[in-house]
């Protein structure tokens, strides 16, 4: 059996549940963002915009990593997988397929 072939129930690359790492990273960023937000800012007021940017970056990063974790958990690994998922959702909702412009 080749390395690229999948065994039943196991990913081809040998990583089992790599979405848990993404989920943990998203949760960590979210908790750090909340802690930094609740702490507020103490110190020189000239540096306050940098603190606000850092807190906002933590929340945006948490949202991005959580979205990546959900995509990885659902099996979406490429753009083609995402297109197929969109077509499945549209067909299950009873909507007409989108016209192709190629």
N, CA, C and O atoms as a GROMACS GRO file, in nm:
protein
  408
    1UNK      N    1   0.085  -0.118   0.000
    1UNK     CA    2   0.000   0.000   0.000
    1UNK      C    3   0.089   0.124   0.000
    1UNK      O    4   0.187   0.130   0.074
    2UNK      N    5   0.055   0.221  -0.083
    2UNK     CA    6   0.132   0.345  -0.090
    2UNK      C    7   0.102   0.433   0.031
    2UNK      O    8   0.000   0.417   0.098
    3UNK      N    9   0.194   0.526   0.056
    3UNK     CA   10   0.176   0.617   0.170
    3UNK      C   11   0.057   0.710   0.148
    3UNK      O   12  -0.008   0.751   0.244
    4UNK      N   13   0.028   0.745   0.020
    4UNK     CA   14  -0.078   0.841  -0.007
    4UNK      C   15  -0.217   0.780   0.009
    4UNK      O   16  -0.315   0.852   0.027
    5UNK      N   17  -0.225   0.647   0.004
    5UNK     CA   18  -0.355   0.584   0.014
    5UNK      C   19  -0.405   0.591   0.158
    5UNK      O   20  -0.327   0.586   0.253
    6UNK      N   21  -0.535   0.603   0.171
    6UNK     CA   22  -0.594   0.611   0.304
    6UNK      C   23  -0.632   0.472   0.353
    6UNK      O   24  -0.688   0.392   0.278
    7UNK      N   25  -0.602   0.446   0.478
    7UNK     CA   26  -0.657   0.329   0.542
    7UNK      C   27  -0.795   0.368   0.593
    7UNK      O   28  -0.827   0.486   0.603
    8UNK      N   29  -0.873   0.271   0.625
    8UNK     CA   30  -1.010   0.301   0.666
    8UNK      C   31  -1.010   0.380   0.797
    8UNK      O   32  -0.961   0.332   0.899
    9UNK      N   33  -1.066   0.500   0.791
    9UNK     CA   34  -1.080   0.584   0.909
    9UNK      C   35  -0.958   0.664   0.948
    9UNK      O   36  -0.962   0.736   1.047
   10UNK      N   37  -0.849   0.653   0.871
   10UNK     CA   38  -0.728   0.727   0.906
   10UNK      C   39  -0.689   0.820   0.792
   10UNK      O   40  -0.700   0.782   0.676
   11UNK      N   41  -0.643   0.941   0.823
   11UNK     CA   42  -0.597   1.032   0.717
   11UNK      C   43  -0.472   0.978   0.649
   11UNK      O   44  -0.397   0.899   0.707
   12UNK      N   45  -0.450   1.022   0.527
   12UNK     CA   46  -0.335   0.974   0.449
   12UNK      C   47  -0.202   1.022   0.507
   12UNK      O   48  -0.102   0.952   0.496
   13UNK      N   49  -0.200   1.139   0.569
   13UNK     CA   50  -0.073   1.194   0.618
   13UNK      C   51  -0.037   1.145   0.758
   13UNK      O   52   0.066   1.186   0.811
   14UNK      N   53  -0.116   1.060   0.817
   14UNK     CA   54  -0.086   1.005   0.948
   14UNK      C   55  -0.128   1.093   1.064
   14UNK      O   56  -0.120   1.051   1.179
   15UNK      N   57  -0.172   1.215   1.036
   15UNK     CA   58  -0.216   1.305   1.142
   15UNK      C   59  -0.362   1.276   1.173
   15UNK      O   60  -0.448   1.284   1.085
   16UNK      N   61  -0.388   1.243   1.295
   16UNK     CA   62  -0.525   1.214   1.335
   16UNK      C   63  -0.578   1.335   1.410
   16UNK      O   64  -0.525   1.372   1.515
   17UNK      N   65  -0.682   1.395   1.357
   17UNK     CA   66  -0.746   1.506   1.426
   17UNK      C   67  -0.663   1.631   1.431
   17UNK      O   68  -0.649   1.691   1.538
   18UNK      N   69  -0.605   1.674   1.318
   18UNK     CA   70  -0.524   1.795   1.321
   18UNK      C   71  -0.609   1.919   1.345
   18UNK      O   72  -0.556   2.026   1.374
   19UNK      N   73  -0.742   1.906   1.334
   19UNK     CA   74  -0.829   2.021   1.361
   19UNK      C   75  -0.829   2.057   1.508
   19UNK      O   76  -0.863   2.170   1.544
   20UNK      N   77  -0.792   1.963   1.595
   20UNK     CA   78  -0.789   1.994   1.739
   20UNK      C   79  -0.680   2.096   1.769
   20UNK      O   80  -0.696   2.180   1.858
   21UNK      N   81  -0.570   2.091   1.698
   21UNK     CA   82  -0.464   2.190   1.716
   21UNK      C   83  -0.511   2.330   1.677
   21UNK      O   84  -0.483   2.428   1.746
   22UNK      N   85  -0.585   2.337   1.564
   22UNK     CA   86  -0.641   2.466   1.522
   22UNK      C   87  -0.743   2.517   1.624
   22UNK      O   88  -0.746   2.636   1.655
   23UNK      N   89  -0.825   2.427   1.675
   23UNK     CA   90  -0.927   2.468   1.773
   23UNK      C   91  -0.862   2.516   1.903
   23UNK      O   92  -0.906   2.614   1.963
   24UNK      N   93  -0.756   2.447   1.945
   24UNK     CA   94  -0.685   2.489   2.067
   24UNK      C   95  -0.620   2.626   2.048
   24UNK      O   96  -0.622   2.709   2.138
   25UNK      N   97  -0.563   2.649   1.930
   25UNK     CA   98  -0.500   2.779   1.903
   25UNK      C   99  -0.605   2.890   1.903
   25UNK      O  100  -0.581   2.998   1.957
   26UNK      N  101  -0.722   2.864   1.844
   26UNK     CA  102  -0.828   2.964   1.842
   26UNK      C  103  -0.879   2.995   1.982
   26UNK      O  104  -0.903   3.110   2.016
   27UNK      N  105  -0.897   2.890   2.062
   27UNK     CA  106  -0.944   2.911   2.199
   27UNK      C  107  -0.841   2.988   2.282
   27UNK      O  108  -0.877   3.074   2.362
   28UNK      N  109  -0.714   2.957   2.262
   28UNK     CA  110  -0.608   3.027   2.335
   28UNK      C  111  -0.605   3.175   2.298
   28UNK      O  112  -0.594   3.261   2.386
   29UNK      N  113  -0.614   3.204   2.169
   29UNK     CA  114  -0.614   3.344   2.128
   29UNK      C  115  -0.736   3.418   2.182
   29UNK      O  116  -0.726   3.533   2.223
   30UNK      N  117  -0.850   3.351   2.182
   30UNK     CA  118  -0.972   3.414   2.233
   30UNK      C  119  -0.959   3.446   2.382
   30UNK      O  120  -0.996   3.554   2.427
   31UNK      N  121  -0.907   3.350   2.459
   31UNK     CA  122  -0.890   3.372   2.604
   31UNK      C  123  -0.790   3.483   2.630
   31UNK      O  124  -0.811   3.567   2.717
   32UNK      N  125  -0.679   3.484   2.555
   32UNK     CA  126  -0.580   3.590   2.573
   32UNK      C  127  -0.639   3.726   2.537
   32UNK      O  128  -0.608   3.826   2.602
   33UNK      N  129  -0.722   3.731   2.434
   33UNK     CA  130  -0.788   3.856   2.397
   33UNK      C  131  -0.880   3.906   2.506
   33UNK      O  132  -0.882   4.025   2.537
   34UNK      N  133  -0.957   3.814   2.564
   34UNK     CA  134  -1.048   3.853   2.674
   34UNK      C  135  -0.968   3.902   2.795
   34UNK      O  136  -1.002   4.004   2.856
   35UNK      N  137  -0.861   3.830   2.829
   35UNK     CA  138  -0.780   3.872   2.944
   35UNK      C  139  -0.717   4.008   2.921
   35UNK      O  140  -0.715   4.092   3.011
   36UNK      N  141  -0.666   4.032   2.800
   36UNK     CA  142  -0.605   4.162   2.771
   36UNK      C  143  -0.710   4.272   2.770
   36UNK      O  144  -0.683   4.384   2.814
   37UNK      N  145  -0.829   4.242   2.721
   37UNK     CA  146  -0.937   4.341   2.718
   37UNK      C  147  -0.984   4.376   2.858
   37UNK      O  148  -1.006   4.493   2.890
   38UNK      N  149  -0.998   4.274   2.943
   38UNK     CA  150  -1.045   4.298   3.080
   38UNK      C  151  -0.941   4.371   3.165
   38UNK      O  152  -0.976   4.448   3.254
   39UNK      N  153  -0.813   4.346   3.136
   39UNK     CA  154  -0.707   4.412   3.212
   39UNK      C  155  -0.707   4.562   3.185
   39UNK      O  156  -0.674   4.642   3.273
   40UNK      N  157  -0.744   4.599   3.064
   40UNK     CA  158  -0.743   4.741   3.031
   40UNK      C  159  -0.604   4.786   2.998
   40UNK      O  160  -0.517   4.705   2.965
   41UNK      N  161  -0.582   4.914   3.006
   41UNK     CA  162  -0.450   4.967   2.975
   41UNK      C  163  -0.403   5.054   3.089
   41UNK      O  164  -0.472   5.146   3.132
   42UNK      N  165  -0.285   5.024   3.136
   42UNK     CA  166  -0.224   5.108   3.238
   42UNK      C  167  -0.085   5.146   3.188
   42UNK      O  168  -0.006   5.060   3.149
   43UNK      N  169  -0.057   5.272   3.189
   43UNK     CA  170   0.073   5.317   3.141
   43UNK      C  171   0.060   5.441   3.055
   43UNK      O  172  -0.036   5.517   3.067
   44UNK      N  173   0.156   5.459   2.971
   44UNK     CA  174   0.162   5.576   2.885
   44UNK      C  175   0.049   5.573   2.783
   44UNK      O  176   0.032   5.474   2.712
   45UNK      N  177  -0.028   5.681   2.775
   45UNK     CA  178  -0.144   5.684   2.685
   45UNK      C  179  -0.104   5.688   2.538
   45UNK      O  180  -0.186   5.663   2.450
   46UNK      N  181   0.022   5.720   2.510
   46UNK     CA  182   0.067   5.722   2.371
   46UNK      C  183   0.071   5.582   2.311
   46UNK      O  184   0.063   5.566   2.189
   47UNK      N  185   0.084   5.481   2.395
   47UNK     CA  186   0.093   5.343   2.346
   47UNK      C  187  -0.042   5.272   2.346
   47UNK      O  188  -0.050   5.154   2.310
   48UNK      N  189  -0.148   5.340   2.384
   48UNK     CA  190  -0.279   5.276   2.389
   48UNK      C  191  -0.327   5.224   2.252
   48UNK      O  192  -0.387   5.116   2.249
   49UNK      N  193  -0.304   5.292   2.140
   49UNK     CA  194  -0.346   5.236   2.011
   49UNK      C  195  -0.281   5.102   1.980
   49UNK      O  196  -0.342   5.016   1.916
   50UNK      N  197  -0.158   5.083   2.024
   50UNK     CA  198  -0.091   4.956   2.000
   50UNK      C  199  -0.156   4.844   2.081
   50UNK      O  200  -0.170   4.732   2.032
   51UNK      N  201  -0.196   4.874   2.203
   51UNK     CA  202  -0.266   4.776   2.286
   51UNK      C  203  -0.400   4.741   2.223
   51UNK      O  204  -0.437   4.624   2.217
   52UNK      N  205  -0.472   4.841   2.175
   52UNK     CA  206  -0.602   4.816   2.110
   52UNK      C  207  -0.584   4.731   1.985
   52UNK      O  208  -0.663   4.640   1.960
   53UNK      N  209  -0.481   4.758   1.907
   53UNK     CA  210  -0.454   4.680   1.788
   53UNK      C  211  -0.418   4.536   1.824
   53UNK      O  212  -0.461   4.442   1.756
   54UNK      N  213  -0.342   4.517   1.930
   54UNK     CA  214  -0.303   4.382   1.973
   54UNK      C  215  -0.425   4.302   2.017
   54UNK      O  216  -0.438   4.184   1.984
   55UNK      N  217  -0.514   4.365   2.092
   55UNK     CA  218  -0.635   4.295   2.139
   55UNK      C  219  -0.725   4.261   2.020
   55UNK      O  220  -0.778   4.150   2.012
   56UNK      N  221  -0.742   4.355   1.928
   56UNK     CA  222  -0.824   4.328   1.809
   56UNK      C  223  -0.762   4.217   1.725
   56UNK      O  224  -0.835   4.133   1.670
   57UNK      N  225  -0.630   4.214   1.714
   57UNK     CA  226  -0.563   4.110   1.637
   57UNK      C  227  -0.584   3.973   1.700
   57UNK      O  228  -0.597   3.873   1.629
   58UNK      N  229  -0.588   3.967   1.832
   58UNK     CA  230  -0.614   3.840   1.899
   58UNK      C  231  -0.754   3.788   1.867
   58UNK      O  232  -0.773   3.669   1.844
   59UNK      N  233  -0.853   3.877   1.866
   59UNK     CA  234  -0.989   3.835   1.835
   59UNK      C  235  -1.004   3.794   1.688
   59UNK      O  236  -1.072   3.695   1.658
   60UNK      N  237  -0.942   3.867   1.598
   60UNK     CA  238  -0.949   3.832   1.456
   60UNK      C  239  -0.876   3.700   1.431
   60UNK      O  240  -0.923   3.615   1.356
   61UNK      N  241  -0.762   3.683   1.494
   61UNK     CA  242  -0.687   3.558   1.481
   61UNK      C  243  -0.764   3.440   1.537
   61UNK      O  244  -0.761   3.330   1.480
   62UNK      N  245  -0.834   3.461   1.648
   62UNK     CA  246  -0.914   3.353   1.707
   62UNK      C  247  -1.027   3.313   1.613
   62UNK      O  248  -1.057   3.195   1.599
   63UNK      N  249  -1.090   3.411   1.550
   63UNK     CA  250  -1.198   3.381   1.455
   63UNK      C  251  -1.144   3.305   1.334
   63UNK      O  252  -1.208   3.210   1.287
   64UNK      N  253  -1.030   3.346   1.284
   64UNK     CA  254  -0.972   3.280   1.166
   64UNK      C  255  -0.929   3.136   1.197
   64UNK      O  256  -0.955   3.046   1.118
   65UNK      N  257  -0.865   3.115   1.311
   65UNK     CA  258  -0.822   2.979   1.344
   65UNK      C  259  -0.940   2.889   1.378
   65UNK      O  260  -0.936   2.769   1.350
   66UNK      N  261  -1.044   2.944   1.436
   66UNK     CA  262  -1.163   2.864   1.464
   66UNK      C  263  -1.234   2.826   1.335
   66UNK      O  264  -1.286   2.715   1.323
   67UNK      N  265  -1.238   2.917   1.239
   67UNK     CA  266  -1.297   2.885   1.108
   67UNK      C  267  -1.216   2.778   1.038
   67UNK      O  268  -1.272   2.687   0.976
   68UNK      N  269  -1.084   2.787   1.046
   68UNK     CA  270  -0.998   2.686   0.986
   68UNK      C  271  -1.020   2.551   1.053
   68UNK      O  272  -1.023   2.448   0.986
   69UNK      N  273  -1.034   2.551   1.185
   69UNK     CA  274  -1.058   2.425   1.257
   69UNK      C  275  -1.189   2.361   1.213
   69UNK      O  276  -1.195   2.240   1.197
   70UNK      N  277  -1.293   2.441   1.195
   70UNK     CA  278  -1.420   2.383   1.154
   70UNK      C  279  -1.413   2.328   1.012
   70UNK      O  280  -1.473   2.225   0.982
   71UNK      N  281  -1.340   2.397   0.923
   71UNK     CA  282  -1.323   2.346   0.787
   71UNK      C  283  -1.242   2.217   0.787
   71UNK      O  284  -1.276   2.123   0.715
   72UNK      N  285  -1.136   2.213   0.865
   72UNK     CA  286  -1.053   2.092   0.870
   72UNK      C  287  -1.132   1.976   0.931
   72UNK      O  288  -1.118   1.862   0.887
   73UNK      N  289  -1.213   2.003   1.031
   73UNK     CA  290  -1.292   1.897   1.095
   73UNK      C  291  -1.397   1.841   1.001
   73UNK      O  292  -1.432   1.723   1.009
   74UNK      N  293  -1.448   1.925   0.912
   74UNK     CA  294  -1.551   1.878   0.819
   74UNK      C  295  -1.492   1.814   0.694
   74UNK      O  296  -1.567   1.768   0.608
   75UNK      N  297  -1.360   1.811   0.683
   75UNK     CA  298  -1.296   1.742   0.572
   75UNK      C  299  -1.263   1.829   0.453
   75UNK      O  300  -1.222   1.777   0.350
   76UNK      N  301  -1.280   1.959   0.465
   76UNK     CA  302  -1.249   2.050   0.354
   76UNK      C  303  -1.100   2.077   0.357
   76UNK      O  304  -1.047   2.136   0.451
   77UNK      N  305  -1.030   2.032   0.251
   77UNK     CA  306  -0.885   2.048   0.245
   77UNK      C  307  -0.840   2.134   0.127
   77UNK      O  308  -0.726   2.178   0.123
   78UNK      N  309  -0.929   2.158   0.031
   78UNK     CA  310  -0.889   2.235  -0.088
   78UNK      C  311  -1.007   2.319  -0.137
   78UNK      O  312  -1.119   2.307  -0.087
   79UNK      N  313  -0.979   2.402  -0.234
   79UNK     CA  314  -1.083   2.486  -0.293
   79UNK      C  315  -1.188   2.400  -0.363
   79UNK      O  316  -1.307   2.431  -0.360
   80UNK      N  317  -1.143   2.293  -0.426
   80UNK     CA  318  -1.238   2.202  -0.493
   80UNK      C  319  -1.333   2.139  -0.392
   80UNK      O  320  -1.452   2.121  -0.421
   81UNK      N  321  -1.281   2.104  -0.274
   81UNK     CA  322  -1.369   2.052  -0.168
   81UNK      C  323  -1.472   2.155  -0.127
   81UNK      O  324  -1.588   2.122  -0.102
   82UNK      N  325  -1.430   2.281  -0.118
   82UNK     CA  326  -1.521   2.388  -0.079
   82UNK      C  327  -1.628   2.410  -0.186
   82UNK      O  328  -1.745   2.432  -0.153
   83UNK      N  329  -1.590   2.402  -0.313
   83UNK     CA  330  -1.687   2.416  -0.421
   83UNK      C  331  -1.789   2.302  -0.418
   83UNK      O  332  -1.909   2.325  -0.435
   84UNK      N  333  -1.741   2.181  -0.394
   84UNK     CA  334  -1.832   2.066  -0.387
   84UNK      C  335  -1.927   2.080  -0.268
   84UNK      O  336  -2.045   2.045  -0.277
   85UNK      N  337  -1.875   2.130  -0.156
   85UNK     CA  338  -1.959   2.152  -0.038
   85UNK      C  339  -2.067   2.255  -0.068
   85UNK      O  340  -2.183   2.238  -0.028
   86UNK      N  341  -2.030   2.364  -0.137
   86UNK     CA  342  -2.128   2.466  -0.174
   86UNK      C  343  -2.234   2.411  -0.267
   86UNK      O  344  -2.352   2.444  -0.252
   87UNK      N  345  -2.196   2.327  -0.362
   87UNK     CA  346  -2.293   2.266  -0.453
   87UNK      C  347  -2.388   2.173  -0.377
   87UNK      O  348  -2.507   2.170  -0.405
   88UNK      N  349  -2.334   2.099  -0.281
   88UNK     CA  350  -2.418   2.010  -0.200
   88UNK      C  351  -2.518   2.089  -0.117
   88UNK      O  352  -2.634   2.050  -0.106
   89UNK      N  353  -2.474   2.198  -0.060
   89UNK     CA  354  -2.563   2.280   0.023
   89UNK      C  355  -2.674   2.339  -0.064
   89UNK      O  356  -2.791   2.338  -0.026
   90UNK      N  357  -2.637   2.390  -0.183
   90UNK     CA  358  -2.738   2.447  -0.273
   90UNK      C  359  -2.838   2.341  -0.316
   90UNK      O  360  -2.958   2.368  -0.320
   91UNK      N  361  -2.791   2.221  -0.348
   91UNK     CA  362  -2.884   2.117  -0.394
   91UNK      C  363  -2.974   2.070  -0.280
   91UNK      O  364  -3.092   2.042  -0.302
   92UNK      N  365  -2.922   2.063  -0.158
   92UNK     CA  366  -3.004   2.022  -0.044
   92UNK      C  367  -3.108   2.127  -0.007
   92UNK      O  368  -3.214   2.094   0.048
   93UNK      N  369  -3.079   2.254  -0.037
   93UNK     CA  370  -3.176   2.360  -0.013
   93UNK      C  371  -3.279   2.372  -0.125
   93UNK      O  372  -3.376   2.447  -0.113
   94UNK      N  373  -3.258   2.298  -0.232
   94UNK     CA  374  -3.350   2.301  -0.344
   94UNK      C  375  -3.329   2.418  -0.437
   94UNK      O  376  -3.419   2.454  -0.513
   95UNK      N  377  -3.212   2.480  -0.433
   95UNK     CA  378  -3.182   2.594  -0.520
   95UNK      C  379  -3.126   2.546  -0.653
   95UNK      O  380  -3.070   2.437  -0.662
   96UNK      N  381  -3.142   2.627  -0.754
   96UNK     CA  382  -3.088   2.595  -0.886
   96UNK      C  383  -2.936   2.605  -0.883
   96UNK      O  384  -2.881   2.690  -0.813
   97UNK      N  385  -2.867   2.519  -0.959
   97UNK     CA  386  -2.720   2.532  -0.966
   97UNK      C  387  -2.681   2.665  -1.028
   97UNK      O  388  -2.751   2.718  -1.115
   98UNK      N  389  -2.570   2.718  -0.983
   98UNK     CA  390  -2.521   2.844  -1.038
   98UNK      C  391  -2.467   2.822  -1.178
   98UNK      O  392  -2.406   2.719  -1.206
   99UNK      N  393  -2.491   2.918  -1.267
   99UNK     CA  394  -2.438   2.903  -1.402
   99UNK      C  395  -2.286   2.917  -1.402
   99UNK      O  396  -2.230   3.000  -1.331
  100UNK      N  397  -2.221   2.835  -1.481
  100UNK     CA  398  -2.075   2.839  -1.492
  100UNK      C  399  -2.032   2.944  -1.592
  100UNK      O  400  -2.086   2.950  -1.703
  101UNK      N  401  -1.937   3.026  -1.556
  101UNK     CA  402  -1.883   3.126  -1.651
  101UNK      C  403  -1.736   3.096  -1.670
  101UNK      O  404  -1.650   3.148  -1.598
  102UNK      N  405  -1.708   3.011  -1.766
  102UNK     CA  406  -1.569   2.971  -1.789
  102UNK      C  407  -1.519   3.016  -1.923
  102UNK      O  408  -1.404   2.990  -1.957
   0.00000   0.00000   0.00000
